Amino acid sequence: MRLAAVIPAFNEGSRIGSVIQAVAPYVHAVIVVDDGSHDETASVAASHGATVLTHRENCGAGAATMTGLDAARRMEFDAVITIDADGQHNPADIPRLIESLQTEKSDLVIANRFGQKNSIPTIRRLFNAIGNVVTFAATGMYLSDSQCGFKLFGPKALQEVDLKMSGFEFCTEIIREAVQNKWKVTSIPTKVVYSDYTLAKGQSFAGGVQTALKILLRSFLR
């Protein structure tokens, strides 16, 4: 199975190099989507051997993820790992996602940051709980960590995924795609490391509310 990693990145010049180094041993190629960064994200990623795709403007995490998935399809990869650029996920968990894909015959494997004894701030737990409820309301599928960016798209999911939402709401859109296309979805517990840096990169509470409203509105309009 030819496996690529897709890493959406916005102003991650200080982190992207170490993330690429940690991911590279587990995949055949690393694709970094520089989402309109104002720093050295693109040049650092290229210097670490990644294929770099660049958005001229910041388009959002969903748009950057879809750009990477499209590129992986054109490059004829069989499967894709998506992982955040800020270093919160542990690439050493990638083999466990692959094992789940193969043994469970899954189409989509989603990491669950809440399935282990991870140190997760209360506000993040609250955001996740809201995201899970909104995702269930919009899709009918309940997951313990529906908003995690650490995912493995198997061959069927990679070929069929077609994201339209450009912002953080794309995580719920992926679950809706899974339901509509009848993908088998599995979830496995993984490690996560939160720091002041990673917390600063996330959504604000107001942004999270706006994301939830967008998801619900679009789900009812489809």
Phi, psi and omega in degrees: 000118178278118188243130175246154171253134175247124182236102173289137185216133175228113181053053181245030183303329182279346185242331192299326181298313181292327178294316178299315180300322182285329182277323190308320182297344186258354186227168179272339179200151176244125178248117177256128176256105179281106189270066177071034182295153177255005181244203186266023182309311185296314183292322178295317180298316179296322181292341178261013172091008180278151167280124186249125173248139188236128167271132179294329178236160177288114185257344180112159185297323179294315179296319180294320178297316181294323176300318179292318179295319177300316180297318179297323177295317179296328180275003175062041171281152181274330184208161183221133168264130169254138183211145182290153184272354186270358176088010182284335181266154180258108181302340178296346176278351183304315179302330179289324175294319179297316179300318179296319178302317186280314184285326180269355184054046183276160172258332181217126177244127182244129177291145179243104182289347185255008181267356176235175180277064177275149177274098185242124180302149182303320182296326178290322177297322179294312178303316182295318179300317178296316179299321179295318180293316179297318179298318178297318180295326184274336188235336185085002178248130178255131176230149181287339180214067185292341187259009182286135180276354182269102186221158172237117176267117175283179185306314181294312181296321180297320181286332187261340185298137181210084185281136177249337183274128188270338185265202182295343180292352181298334179297319176289325179298324178299319179294321177297320177298320180298317180293314183294324183265002178060044174284146170276124183247132173234159181227135179230144179290138179222168177279152173215144180236112177264141177222175176302325180295308183293325178294323180292336183278347185279183179286150169281169179297318180298319178296322178296320178296316179299319178299315180299317180295320178298316181299310182295318180298313183291327180294325181279339180275345182288000000 
